[in-house]
Amino acid sequence: QVQLVESGGGLVQPGGSLRPSCAVSGLVFSVHDMSWYRQAPGKERELVASITSSGNSTNYGDSVKGRFTISRDNAKNTVALQMNSLNSEDTAVYYCHGRHVVYTILEYWGRGTQVTVSS
């Protein structure tokens, strides 16, 4: 059974930091590209950051470049998102996503963790 379990969300003041993490089980983590998406109320889900299976390449959404950093630990089957200089527009549910292309595209989602930026 594949599980992606996010943790580390919460309430933070503007300008603060959070580091949500995603623990993955039930699949070969080291062959999956991993991503963080977010969805704010009334908005579509958007890509925040992604990292290749090896960890050698990362990609970020324009709104978080320079503030967020994605990382992974293939020994621990975890992926994390360091979020700095948070503002109210970062308020959303953050979802962990795994993807592996074999003969077809295999995708997995976590249930999400709430991040709220407010004073």
VENCORNOR-V449047 format. One line per field, one symbol per residue. ss: DSSP state (a for helix, b for strand, c for the rest). psi: psi as a letter, one per 40 degrees, with the letter a starting at -180 (. if undefined). A space follows every 50 residues. Layout:
# VENCORNOR-V449047
ss: ???
psi: ???
This chain:
# VENCORNOR-V449047
ss: ccbbbbbccbbbcccccbbbbbbbbcccaaacbbbbbbbccccccbbbbb bccccccbbbcccccccbbbbbbccccbbbbbbccccaaacbbbbbbbbb bcccbbbbbcccbbbbbcc
psi: hhhhhiieaahiiheaiigiihhhieigdeehiiihiihiheiihihdii hideeehiiiideehedihiiihedefihihhhifiideehihhhihihh hbeihhiiiieihhhhhi.
